[in-house]
């Protein structure tokens, strides 16, 4: 297993696990450092409660994998590269505030269209807005629950300069797995999945 980088992350808000948006942002930074563009896909296998290492070979024991990611998109990367995130022994010792209600403020859910839309609030990261909006959409359409960010597939790098975010639900399997499309300024850029735990 080839080591790439040790991440040092903080708990978000009152959560007792590392949030997928922070892991996504850290992976985006790793992709840039590797000269490979952006995160094309991230799949979360389980919650992380300790700090993470990024490696570029699949661990022998799949149970240690927190997430798997594909990075690419630049010519310097001839093909997508796979990365795995595994927990190490280091505890997460810090946390920071996260006003999730403010992140989704101004968003409008349409149950008829199975969608949620809002104008960007650039005080927050785009990935934070997309994930928080999807959680709100899941709660509105399929009932309140412990919805967890489980996968993101991105066609191109998410455009932080976008003005309008729209998520449209495409399916809900067995009331547990929700798949929605993400549009930025009316252009489809990603697919996001949540699972109800």
Contact map, one row per residue, 1 for C-alpha under 8 A:
11100000000000000000000000000000000000000000000000000011111000000000000000000000000000000000000000000000000000000000000000000000000000000000000000000000000000000000000000000000000000000000000000000
11110000000000000000000000000000000000000000000000000011100000000000000000000000000000000000000000000000000000000000000000000000000000000000000000000000000000000000000000000000000000000000000000000
11111000000000000000000000000000000000000000000000001111000000000000000000000000000000000000000000000000000000000000000000000000000000000000000000000000000000000000000000000000000000000000000000000
01111100000000000000000000000000000000000000000000001111000000000000000000000000000000000000000000000000000000000000000000000000000000000000000000000000000000000000000000000000000000000000000000000
00111110000000000000000000000100000000000000000000001110000000000000000000000000000000000000000000000000000000000000000000000000000000000000000000000000000000000000000000000000000000000000000000000
00011111000000000000000000000000000000000000000000111100000000000000000000000000000000000000000000000000000000000000000000000000000000000000000000000000000000000000000000000000000000000000000000000
00001111100000000000000001000000000000000000000000111100000000000000000000000000000000000000000000000000000000000000000000000000000000000000000000000000000000000000000000000000000000000000000000000
00000111110000000000000000000000000000000000000000110000000000000000000000000000000000000001000000000000000000000000000000000000000000000000000000000000000000000000000000000000000000000000000000000
00000011111000000100011000000000000000000000000000100000000000000000000000000000000000000001010000000000000000000000000000000000000000000000000000000000000000000000000000000000000000000000000000000
00000001111100000100000000000000000000000000000000000000000000000000000000000000000000000001111100000000000000000000000000000000000000000000000000000000000000000000000000000000000000000000000000000
00000000111111111110000000000000000000000000000000000000000000000000000000000000000000000001011100000000000000000000000000000000000000000000000000000000000000000000000000000000000000000000000000000
00000000011111100110000000000000000000000000000000000000000000000000000000000000000000000000001111000000000000000000000000000000000000000000000000000000000000000000000000000000000000000000000000000
00000000001111100000000000000000000000000000000000000000000000000000000000000000000000000000001111100000000000000000000000000000000000000000000000000000000000000000000000000000000000000000000000000
00000000001111110000000000000000000000000000000000000000000000000000000000000000000000000000001010000000000000000000000000000000000000000000000000000000000000000000000000000000000000000000000000000
00000000001111111110000000000000000000000000000000000000000000000000000000000000000000000000000000000000000000000000000000000000000000000000000000000000000000000000000000000000000000000000000000000
00000000001001111100000000000000000000000000000010000000000000000000000000000000000000000000000000000000000000000000000000000000000000000000000000000000000000000000000000000000000000000000000000000
00000000001000111110000000000000000000000000001111000000000000000000000000000000000000000000000000000000000000000000000000000000000000000000000000000000000000000000000000000000000000000000000000000
00000000111100111111011000000000000000000000001111000000000000000000000000000000000000000000000000000000000000000000000000000000000000000000000000000000000000000000000000000000000000000000000000000
00000000001100101111111000000000000000000000000000000000000000000000000000000000000000000000000000000000000000000000000000000000000000000000000000000000000000000000000000000000000000000000000000000
00000000000000000111111100000000000000000001000000000000000000000000000000000000000000000000000000000000000000000000000000000000000000000000000000001000000000000000000000000000000000000000000000000
00000000000000000011111110000000000000000000000000000000000000000000000000000000000000000000000000000000000000000000000000000011001000000000000000000000000000000000000000000000000000000000000000000
00000000100000000111111111000000000000000000000000000000000000000000000000000000000000000000000000000000000000000000000000000000000000000000000000000000000000000000000000000000000000000000000000000
00000000100000000111111111100000000000000000000000000000000000000000000000000000000000000000000000000000000000000000000000000000000000000000000000000000000000000000000000000000000000000000000000000
00000000000000000001111111110000000000100100000000000000000000000000000000000000000000000000000000000000000000000000000000000010000000000000000000000000000000000000000000000000000000000000000000000
00000000000000000000111111111000000000000000000000000000000000000000000000000000000000000000000000000000000000000000000000000010000000000000000000000000000000000000000000000000000000000000000000000
00000010000000000000011111111100000000000000000000000000000000000000000000000000000000000000000000000000000000000000000000000000000000000000000000000000000000000000000000000000000000000000000000000
00000000000000000000001111111110000000100000000000000000000000000000100000000000000000000000000000000000000000000000000000000000000000000000000000000000000000000000000000000000000000000000000000000
00000000000000000000000111111111000001100000000000000000000000000000000000000000000000000000000000000000000000000000000000000000000000000000000000000000000000000000000000000000000000000000000000000
00000000000000000000000011111111100000000000000000000000000000000000000000000000000000000000000000000000000000000000000000000000000000000000000000000000000000000000000000000000000000000000000000000
00001000000000000000000001111111110000000000000000000000000000000000000000000000000000000000000000000000000000000000000000000000000000000000000000000000000000000000000000000000000000000000000000000
00000000000000000000000000111111111111100000000000000000000000000000001100000000000000000000000000000000000000000000000000000000000000000000000000000000000000000000000000000000000000000000000000000
00000000000000000000000000011111111111000000000000000000000000000000000000000000000000000000000000000000000000000000000000000000000000000000000000000000000000000000000000000000000000000000000000000
00000000000000000000000000001111111100000000000000000000000000000000000000000000000000000000000000000000000000000000000000000000000000000000000000000000000000000000000000000000000000000000000000000
00000000000000000000000000000111111100000000000000000000000000000000000000000000000000000000000000000000000000000000000000000000000000000000000000000000000000000000000000000000000000000000000000000
00000000000000000000000000000011111110000000000000000000000000000000000001011000000000000000000000000000000000000000000000000000000000000000000000000000000000000000000000000000000000000000000000000
00000000000000000000000000000011111111000000000000000000000000000000001111111000000000000000000000000000000000000000000000000000000000000000000000000000000000000000000000000000000000000000000000000
00000000000000000000000000000011001111100000000000000000000000000000001111000000000000000000000000000000000000000000000000000000000000000000000000000000000010000000000000000000000000000000000000000
00000000000000000000000000010011000111110000000000000000000000000000001110000000000000000000000000000000000000000000000000000000000000000000000000000000000110000000000000000000000000000000000000000
00000000000000000000000100110010000011111100000000000000000000000000111100000000000000000000000000000000000000000000000000000000000000000000000000000000010010000000000000000000000000000000000000000
00000000000000000000000000000000000001111100000000000000000000000000111110000000000000000000000000000000000000000000000000000000000000000000000000000001111110000000000000000000000000000000000000000
00000000000000000000000000000000000000111110000000000000000000000000111000000000000000000000000000000000000000000000000000000000000000000000000000000011110000000000000000000000000000000000000000000
00000000000000000000000100000000000000111111000000000000000000000011110000000000000000000000000000000000000000000000000000000000000000000000000000000011100000000000000000000000000000000000000000000
00000000000000000000000000000000000000001111100000000000000000000011100000000000000000000000000000000000000000000000000000000000000000000000000000000111000000000000000000000000000000000000000000000
00000000000000000001000000000000000000000111111000000000000000000111000000000000000000000000000000000000000000000000000000000000000000000000000000001110000000000000000000000000000000000000000000000
00000000000000000000000000000000000000000011111000000000000000001111000000000000000000000000000000000000000000000000000000000000000000000000000000000100000000000000000000000000000000000000000000000
00000000000000000000000000000000000000000001111100000000000000001110000000000000000000000000000000000000000000000000000000000000000000000000000000000000000000000000000000000000000000000000000000000
00000000000000001100000000000000000000000001111110000000000000000100000000000000000000000000000000000000000000000000000000000000000000000000000000000000000000000000000000000000000000000000000000000
00000000000000001100000000000000000000000000011111110000000000000100000000000000000000100000000000000000000000000000000000000000000000000000000000000000000000000000000000000000000000000000000000000
00000000000000011100000000000000000000000000001111100000000000000000000000000000000000100011000000000000000000000000000000000000000000000000000000000000000000000000000000000000000000000000000000000
00000000000000001100000000000000000000000000000111110000000000000000000000000000000000111111000000000000000000000000000000000000000000000000000000000000000000000000000000000000000000000000000000000
00000111100000000000000000000000000000000000000111111000000000000000000000000000000000111111000000000000000000000000000000000000000000000000000000000000000000000000000000000000000000000000000000000
00000111000000000000000000000000000000000000000101111100000000000000000000000000000011110000000000000000000000000000000000000000000000000000000000000000000000000000000000000000000000000000000000000
00111110000000000000000000000000000000000000000000111110000000000000000000000000000011110000000000000000000000000000000000000000000000000000000000000000000000000000000000000000000000000000000000000
00111110000000000000000000000000000000000000000000011111000000000000000000000000001111000000000000000000000000000000000000000000000000000000000000000000000000000000000000000000000000000000000000000
11111000000000000000000000000000000000000000000000001111110000000000000000000000001111000000000000000000000000000000000000000000000000000000000000000000000000000000000000000000000000000000000000000
11110000000000000000000000000000000000000000000000000111110000000000000000000000111100000000000000000000000000000000000000000000000000000000000000000000000000000000000000000000000000000000000000000
11000000000000000000000000000000000000000000000000000011111000000000000000000000011100000000000000000000000000000000000000000000000000000000000000000000000000000000000000000000000000000000000000000
10000000000000000000000000000000000000000000000000000011111101000000000000000000001100000000000000000000000000000000000000000000000000000000000000000000000000000000000000000000000000000000000000000
10000000000000000000000000000000000000000000000000000000111111011000000000000000000100000000000000000000000000000000000000000000000000000000000000000000000000000000000000000000000000000000000000000
00000000000000000000000000000000000000000000000000000000011111000000000000000000000000000000000000000000000000000000000000000000000000000000000000000000000000000000000000000000000000000000000000000
00000000000000000000000000000000000000000000000000000000001111111000000000000000000000000000000000000000000000000000000000000000000000000000000000000000000000000000000000000000000000000000000000000
00000000000000000000000000000000000000000000000000000000011111111000000000000000000000000000000000000000000000000000000000000000000000000000000000000000000000000000000000000000000000000000000000000
00000000000000000000000000000000000000000000000000000000000011111000000000000000000000000000000000000000000000000000000000000000000000000000000000000000000000000000000000000000000000000000000000000
00000000000000000000000000000000000000000000000000000000001011111100000000000000000001100000000000000000000000000000000000000000000000000000000000000000000000000000000000000000000000000000000000000
00000000000000000000000000000000000000000000110000000000001011111111000000000000000111100000000000000000000000000000000000000000000000000000000000000000000000000000000000000000000000000000000000000
00000000000000000000000000000000000000000001111100000000000000011111000000000000000111100000000000000000000000000000000000000000000000000000000000000000000000000000000000000000000000000000000000000
00000000000000000000000000000000000000000111110000000000000000001111100000000000000111000000000000000000000000000000000000000000000000000000000000000000000000000000000000000000000000000000000000000
00000000000000000000000000000000000000000111100000000000000000001111110000000000011110000000000000000000000000000000000000000000000000000000000000000000000000000000000000000000000000000000000000000
00000000000000000000000000100000000000111110000000000000000000000011111000000000011100000000000000000000000000000000000000000000000000000000000000000000000000000000000000000000000000000000000000000
00000000000000000000000000000000000000111100000000000000000000000001111100000001111000000000000000000000000000000000000000000000000000000000000000000000000000000000000000000000000000000000000000000
00000000000000000000000000000010000111111000000000000000000000000000111110000001111000000000000000000000000000000000000000000000000000000000000000000000000000000000000000000000000000000000000000000
00000000000000000000000000000010000111110000000000000000000000000000011111001011100000000000000000000000000000000000000000000000000000000000000000000000000000000000000000000000000000000000000000000
00000000000000000000000000000000000111010000000000000000000000000000001111101001000000000000000000000000000000000000000000000000000000000000000000000000000100000000000000000000000000000000000000000
00000000000000000000000000000000001110000000000000000000000000000000000111111100000000000000000000000000000000000000000000000000000000000000000000000000000000000000000000000000000000000000000000000
00000000000000000000000000000000000100000000000000000000000000000000000011111100000000000000000000000000000000000000000000000000000000000000000000000000000000000000000000000000000000000000000000000
00000000000000000000000000000000001100000000000000000000000000000000000001111100000000000000000000000000000000000000000000000000000000000000000000000000000000000000000000000000000000000000000000000
00000000000000000000000000000000001100000000000000000000000000000000000111111111100000000000000000000000000000000000000000000000000000000000000000000000000000000000000000000000000000000000000000000
00000000000000000000000000000000000000000000000000000000000000000000000001111111000000000000000000000000000000000000000000000000000000000000000000000000000000000000000000000000000000000000000000000
00000000000000000000000000000000000000000000000000000000000000000000000100001111100000000000000000000000000000000000000000000000000000000000000000000000000000000000000000000000000000000000000000000
00000000000000000000000000000000000000000000000000000000000000000000011110001111110000000000000000000000000000000000000000000000000000000000000000000000000000000000000000000000000000000000000000000
00000000000000000000000000000000000000000000000000000001000000000000011100001011111000000000000000000000000000000000000000000000000000000000000000000000000000000000000000000000000000000000000000000
00000000000000000000000000000000000000000000000000000001100000000001111000000001111100000000000000000000000000000000000000000000000000000000000000000000000000000000000000000000000000000000000000000
00000000000000000000000000000000000000000000000000000111110000000001111000000000111110000000000000000000000000000000000000000000000000000000000000000000000000000000000000000000000000000000000000000
00000000000000000000000000000000000000000000000000000111111000001111100000000000011111000000000000000000000000000000000000000000000000000000000000000000000000000000000000000000000000000000000000000
00000000000000000000000000000000000000000000000000011110000000001111000000000000001111100000000000000000000000000000000000000000000000000000000000000000000000000000000000000000000000000000000000000
00000000000000000000000000000000000000000000000000011110000000011110000000000000000111110000000000000000000000000000000000000000000000000000000000000000000000000000000000000000000000000000000000000
00000000000000000000000000000000000000000000000111111000000000011100000000000000000011111000000000000000000000000000000000000000000000000000000000000000000000000000000000000000000000000000000000000
00000000000000000000000000000000000000000000000001111000000000000000000000000000000001111100000000000000000000000000000000000000000000000000000000000000000000000000000000000000000000000000000000000
00000000000000000000000000000000000000000000000001100000000000000000000000000000000000111110000000000000000000000000000000000000000000000000000000000000000000000000000000000000000000000000000000000
00000000000000000000000000000000000000000000000001100000000000000000000000000000000000011111000000000000000000000000000000000000000000000000000000000000000000000000000000000000000000000000000000000
00000000000000000000000000000000000000000000000011100000000000000000000000000000000000001111100000000000000000000000000000000000000000000000000000000000000000000000000000000000000000000000000000000
00000001111000000000000000000000000000000000000011100000000000000000000000000000000000000111110000000000000000000000000000000000000000000000000000000000000000000000000000000000000000000000000000000
00000000010000000000000000000000000000000000000000000000000000000000000000000000000000000011111000000000000000000000000000000000000000000000000000000000000000000000000000000000000000000000000000000
00000000111000000000000000000000000000000000000000000000000000000000000000000000000000000001111100000000000000000000000000000000000000000000000000000000000000000000000000000000000000000000000000000
00000000011111000000000000000000000000000000000000000000000000000000000000000000000000000000111110000000000000000000000000000000000000000000000000000000000000000000000000000000000000000000000000000
00000000011110000000000000000000000000000000000000000000000000000000000000000000000000000000011111000000000000000000000000000000000000000000000000000000000000000000000000000000000000000000000000000
00000000000111000000000000000000000000000000000000000000000000000000000000000000000000000000001111100000000000000000000000000000000000000000000000000000000000000000000000000000000000000000000000000
00000000000110000000000000000000000000000000000000000000000000000000000000000000000000000000000111110000000000000000000000000000000000000000000000000000000000000000000000000000000000000000000000000
00000000000010000000000000000000000000000000000000000000000000000000000000000000000000000000000011111110000000000000000000000000000000000000000000000000000000000000000000000000000000000000000000000
00000000000000000000000000000000000000000000000000000000000000000000000000000000000000000000000001111111000000000000000000000000000100000000000000000000000000000000000000000000000000000000000000000
00000000000000000000000000000000000000000000000000000000000000000000000000000000000000000000000000111111100000000000000000000000000000000000000000000000000000000000000000000000000000000000000000000
00000000000000000000000000000000000000000000000000000000000000000000000000000000000000000000000000111111100000000000000000000000000000000000000000000000000000000000000000000000000000000000000000000
00000000000000000000000000000000000000000000000000000000000000000000000000000000000000000000000000111111100000000000000010010001100100000000000000000000000000000000000000000000000000000000000000000
00000000000000000000000000000000000000000000000000000000000000000000000000000000000000000000000000011111111000000000010000000000100110010000000000000000000000000000000000000000000000000000000000000
00000000000000000000000000000000000000000000000000000000000000000000000000000000000000000000000000001111111000000000000000000000000000000000000000000000000000000000000000000000000000000000000000000
00000000000000000000000000000000000000000000000000000000000000000000000000000000000000000000000000000001111100000000011000000000000000000000000000000000000000000000000000000000000000000000000000000
00000000000000000000000000000000000000000000000000000000000000000000000000000000000000000000000000000001111110000001111000000000000010000000000000000000000000000000000000000000000000000000000000000
00000000000000000000000000000000000000000000000000000000000000000000000000000000000000000000000000000000011111000001110000000000000000000000000000000000000000000000000000000000000000000000000000000
00000000000000000000000000000000000000000000000000000000000000000000000000000000000000000000000000000000001111100111100000000000000000001001000000000000000000000000000000000000000000000000000000000
00000000000000000000000000000000000000000000000000000000000000000000000000000000000000000000000000000000000111111111000000000000000000000000000000000000000000000000000000000000000000000000000000000
00000000000000000000000000000000000000000000000000000000000000000000000000000000000000000000000000000000000011111110000000000000000000000001100000000000000000000000000000000000000000000000000000000
00000000000000000000000000000000000000000000000000000000000000000000000000000000000000000000000000000000000001111110000000000000000000000000000000000000000000000000000000000000000000000000000000000
00000000000000000000000000000000000000000000000000000000000000000000000000000000000000000000000000000000000001111110000000000000000000000000000000000000000000000000000100000000000000000000000000000
00000000000000000000000000000000000000000000000000000000000000000000000000000000000000000000000000000000000011111111000000000000000000001000100000000000000000000000000110000000000000000000000000000
00000000000000000000000000000000000000000000000000000000000000000000000000000000000000000000000000000000000011111111100000000000000000001000000000000000000000000000011110000000000000000000000000000
00000000000000000000000000000000000000000000000000000000000000000000000000000000000000000000000000000000001111000111110000000000000011001000000000000000000000000000011100000000000000000000000000000
00000000000000000000000000000000000000000000000000000000000000000000000000000000000000000000000000000000001110000011111000000000000000000000000000000000000000000001111000000000000000000000000000000
00000000000000000000000000000000000000000000000000000000000000000000000000000000000000000000000000000001011100000001111100000000000000000000000000000000000000000001110000000000000000000000000000000
00000000000000000000000000000000000000000000000000000000000000000000000000000000000000000000000000000000011000000000111110000000000000000000000000000000000000000011100000000000000000000000000000000
00000000000000000000000000000000000000000000000000000000000000000000000000000000000000000000000000000000000000000000011111000100100000000000000000000000000000000111100000000000000000000000000000000
00000000000000000000000000000000000000000000000000000000000000000000000000000000000000000000000000000010000000000000001111110000000000000000000000000000000000000000000000000000000000000000000000000
00000000000000000000000000000000000000000000000000000000000000000000000000000000000000000000000000000000000000000000000111111100000000000000000000000000000000000000000000000000000000000000000000000
00000000000000000000000000000000000000000000000000000000000000000000000000000000000000000000000000000000000000000000000011111000000000000000000000000000000000000000000000000000000000000000000000000
00000000000000000000000000000000000000000000000000000000000000000000000000000000000000000000000000000010000000000000000011111101100000000000000000000000000000000000000000000000000000000000000000000
00000000000000000000000000000000000000000000000000000000000000000000000000000000000000000000000000000000000000000000000001111111100000000000000000000000000000010000000000000000000000000000000000000
00000000000000000000000000000000000000000000000000000000000000000000000000000000000000000000000000000000000000000000000101011111110000000000000000000000000001010000000000000000000000000000000000000
00000000000000000000100110000000000000000000000000000000000000000000000000000000000000000000000000000000000000000000000000001111111000000000000000000000000000000000000000000000000000000000000000000
00000000000000000000100000000000000000000000000000000000000000000000000000000000000000000000000000000010000000000000000000011111111100000000000000000000000000000000000000000000000000000000000000000
00000000000000000000000000000000000000000000000000000000000000000000000000000000000000000000000000000011000000000000000100011111111110000000000000000000000000000000000000000000000000000000000000000
00000000000000000000000000000000000000000000000000000000000000000000000000000000000000000000000000000000000000000000000000000111111111000000000000000000000000000000101000000000000001000000000000000
00000000000000000000100000000000000000000000000000000000000000000000000000000000000000000000000000000000000000000000000000000011111111100000000000001000000000000000000000000000000000000000000000000
00000000000000000000000000000000000000000000000000000000000000000000000000000000000000000000000000010011000000000000000000000001111111110000000000000000000000000000000000000000000000000000000000000
00000000000000000000000000000000000000000000000000000000000000000000000000000000000000000000000000000001001000000001000000000000111111111000000000000000000000000000001000000000000000000000000000000
00000000000000000000000000000000000000000000000000000000000000000000000000000000000000000000000000000000000000000001000000000000011111111100000000000000000000000000001000000000000100000000000001000
00000000000000000000000000000000000000000000000000000000000000000000000000000000000000000000000000000000000000000000000000000000001111111110000000110000000000000000000000000000000000000000000001000
00000000000000000000000000000000000000000000000000000000000000000000000000000000000000000000000000000001000000000000000000000000000111111111000000000000000000000000000000000000000000000000000000000
00000000000000000000000000000000000000000000000000000000000000000000000000000000000000000000000000000000000010000111000000000000000011111111100000000000000000000000000000000000000000000000000000000
00000000000000000000000000000000000000000000000000000000000000000000000000000000000000000000000000000000000000000000000000000000000001111111111100100000000000000000000000000000010000000000000000000
00000000000000000000000000000000000000000000000000000000000000000000000000000000000000000000000000000000000000000000000000000000000000111111111110000000000000000000000000000000000000000000000000000
00000000000000000000000000000000000000000000000000000000000000000000000000000000000000000000000000000000000010100000000000000000000000011111111100000000000000000000000000000000000000000000000000000
00000000000000000000000000000000000000000000000000000000000000000000000000000000000000000000000000000000000000100100000000000000000000001111111000000000000000000000000000000000000000000000000000000
00000000000000000000000000000000000000000000000000000000000000000000000000000000000000000000000000000000000000000000000000000000000000000111111100000000000000000000000000000010000000000000000000000
00000000000000000000000000000000000000000000000000000000000000000000000000000000000000000000000000000000000000000000000000000000000000000111111110000000000000000000000000000000000000000000000000000
00000000000000000000000000000000000000000000000000000000000000000000000000000000000000000000000000000000000000000000000000000000000000000111011111000000000000000000000000000000000000000000000000000
00000000000000000000000000000000000000000000000000000000000000000000000000000000000000000000000000000000000000000000000000000000000000000010001111100000000000000000000000000000000000000000000000011
00000000000000000000000000000000000000000000000000000000000000000000000000000000000000000000000000000000000000000000000000000000000000000000000111110000000000000000000000000000000000000000000000011
00000000000000000000000000000000000000000000000000000000000000000000000000000000000000000000000000000000000000000000000000000000000000100100000011111000000000000000000000000000000000000000000001111
00000000000000000000000000000000000000000000000000000000000000000000000000000000000000000000000000000000000000000000000000000000000000100000000001111100000000000000000000000000000000000000000001111
00000000000000000001000000000000000000000001000000000000000000000000000000000000000000000000000000000000000000000000000000000000001000000000000000111110000000000000000000000000000000000000000111100
00000000000000000000000000000000000000000011100000000000000000000000000000000000000000000000000000000000000000000000000000000000000000000000000000011111000000000000000000000000000000000000000111100
00000000000000000000000000000000000000001111000000000000000000000000000000000000000000000000000000000000000000000000000000000000000000000000000000001111100000000000000000000000000000000000000111000
00000000000000000000000000000000000000011110000000000000000000000000000000000000000000000000000000000000000000000000000000000000000000000000000000000111110000000000000000000000000000000000011110000
00000000000000000000000000000000000000011100000000000000000000000000000000000000000000000000000000000000000000000000000000000000000000000000000000000011111000000000000000000000000000000000011100000
00000000000000000000000000000000000000111000000000000000000000000000000000000000000000000000000000000000000000000000000000000000000000000000000000000001111111000000000000000000000000000000111000000
00000000000000000000000000000000000000010000000000000000000000000000000000000000000000000000000000000000000000000000000000000000000000000000000000000000111110000000000000000000000000000000110000000
00000000000000000000000000000000000001010000000000000000000000000000000010000000000000000000000000000000000000000000000000000000000000000000000000000000011111000000000000000000000000000000100000000
00000000000000000000000000000000000011110000000000000000000000000000000000000000000000000000000000000000000000000000000000000000000000000000000000000000011111100000000000000000000000000000000000000
00000000000000000000000000000000000000000000000000000000000000000000000000000000000000000000000000000000000000000000000000000100000000000000000000000000010111110000000000000000000000000000100000000
00000000000000000000000000000000000000000000000000000000000000000000000000000000000000000000000000000000000000000000000000000000000000000000000000000000000011111100000000000000000000010000000000000
00000000000000000000000000000000000000000000000000000000000000000000000000000000000000000000000000000000000000000000000000001100000000000000000000000000000001111100000000000000000000000000000000000
00000000000000000000000000000000000000000000000000000000000000000000000000000000000000000000000000000000000000000000000000000000000000000000000000000000000000111110000000000000000000000000000000000
00000000000000000000000000000000000000000000000000000000000000000000000000000000000000000000000000000000000000000000000100000000000000000000000000000000000000111111100000000000000000011000000000000
00000000000000000000000000000000000000000000000000000000000000000000000000000000000000000000000000000000000000000000001100000000000000000000000000000000000000001111100000000000000000011000000000000
00000000000000000000000000000000000000000000000000000000000000000000000000000000000000000000000000000000000000000000111100000000000000000000000000000000000000000111110000000000000000011100000000000
00000000000000000000000000000000000000000000000000000000000000000000000000000000000000000000000000000000000000000000111100000000010000000000000000000000000000000111111000000000000001111100000000000
00000000000000000000000000000000000000000000000000000000000000000000000000000000000000000000000000000000000000000011110000000000000000000000000000000000000000000001111100000000000001111100000000000
00000000000000000000000000000000000000000000000000000000000000000000000000000000000000000000000000000000000000000011100000000000010011000000000000000000000000000000111110000000000111100000000000000
00000000000000000000000000000000000000000000000000000000000000000000000000000000000000000000000000000000000000001111000000000000000000000000000000000000000000000000011111000000000111000000000000000
00000000000000000000000000000000000000000000000000000000000000000000000000000000000000000000000000000000000000000110000000000000000000000000000000000000000000000000001111100000011110000000000000000
00000000000000000000000000000000000000000000000000000000000000000000000000000000000000000000000000000000000000000000000000000000000000000000000000000000000000000000000111110000011110000000000000000
00000000000000000000000000000000000000000000000000000000000000000000000000000000000000000000000000000000000000000000000000000000000000000000000000000000000000000000000011111000111100000000000000000
00000000000000000000000000000000000000000000000000000000000000000000000000000000000000000000000000000000000000000000000000000000000000000000000000000000000000000000000001111111111000000000000000000
00000000000000000000000000000000000000000000000000000000000000000000000000000000000000000000000000000000000000000000000000000000000000000000000000000000000000000000000000111111110000000000000000000
00000000000000000000000000000000000000000000000000000000000000000000000000000000000000000000000000000000000000000000000000000000000000000000000000000000000000000000000000011111100000000000000000000
00000000000000000000000000000000000000000000000000000000000000000000000000000000000000000000000000000000000000000000000000000000000000000000010000000000000000000000000000011111110000000000000000010
00000000000000000000000000000000000000000000000000000000000000000000000000000000000000000000000000000000000000000000000000000000000000000000000000000000000000000000000000011111110000000000000001111
00000000000000000000000000000000000000000000000000000000000000000000000000000000000000000000000000000000000000000000000000000000000000000000000000000000000000000000000000111111111000000000000011110
00000000000000000000000000000000000000000000000000000000000000000000000000000000000000000000000000000000000000000000000000000000000000000100000000000000000000000000000011111011111100000000000011100
00000000000000000000000000000000000000000000000000000000000000000000000000000000000000000000000000000000000000000000000000000000000000000000000000000000000000000000000011110000111110000000001111000
00000000000000000000000000000000000000000000000000000000000000000000000000000000000000000000000000000000000000000000000000000000000001000000000000000000000000000000001111100000011111000000001110000
00000000000000000000000000000000000000000000000000000000000000000000000000000000000000000000000000000000000000000000000000000000000000000000000000000000000000000000001111000000001111100001111100000
00000000000000000000000000000000000000000000000000000000000000000000000000000000000000000000000000000000000000000000000000000000010000000000000000000000000000000000111100000000000111110001111100000
00000000000000000000000000000000000000000000000000000000000000000000000000000000000000000000000000000000000000000000000000000000000000000000000000000000000000000000111000000000000011111111110000000
00000000000000000000000000000000000000000000000000000000000000000000000000000000000000000000000000000000000000000000000000000000000000000000000000000000000000100111110000000000000001111111100000000
00000000000000000000000000000000000000000000000000000000000000000000000000000000000000000000000000000000000000000000000000000000000000000000000000000000000000000111110000000000000000111110000000000
00000000000000000000000000000000000000000000000000000000000000000000000000000000000000000000000000000000000000000000000000000000000000000000000000000000000000000001110000000000000000111111000000000
00000000000000000000000000000000000000000000000000000000000000000000000000000000000000000000000000000000000000000000000000000000000000000000000000000000000000000000000000000000000000111111100000000
00000000000000000000000000000000000000000000000000000000000000000000000000000000000000000000000000000000000000000000000000000000000000000000000000000000000000000000000000000000000011110111110000000
00000000000000000000000000000000000000000000000000000000000000000000000000000000000000000000000000000000000000000000000000000000000000000000000000000000011101000000000000000000000011110011111000000
00000000000000000000000000000000000000000000000000000000000000000000000000000000000000000000000000000000000000000000000000000000000000000000000000000001111000000000000000000000000011100001111100000
00000000000000000000000000000000000000000000000000000000000000000000000000000000000000000000000000000000000000000000000000000000000000000000000000000001110000000000000000000000001111000000111110000
00000000000000000000000000000000000000000000000000000000000000000000000000000000000000000000000000000000000000000000000000000000000000000000000000001111100000000000000000000000001111000000011111000
00000000000000000000000000000000000000000000000000000000000000000000000000000000000000000000000000000000000000000000000000000000000000000000000000001111000000000000000000000000111100000000001111100
00000000000000000000000000000000000000000000000000000000000000000000000000000000000000000000000000000000000000000000000000000000000001100000000000111110000000000000000000000001111000000000000111110
00000000000000000000000000000000000000000000000000000000000000000000000000000000000000000000000000000000000000000000000000000000000000000000000000111100000000000000000000000001110000000000000011111
00000000000000000000000000000000000000000000000000000000000000000000000000000000000000000000000000000000000000000000000000000000000000000000000011110000000000000000000000000011100000000000000001111
00000000000000000000000000000000000000000000000000000000000000000000000000000000000000000000000000000000000000000000000000000000000000000000000011110000000000000000000000000001000000000000000000111
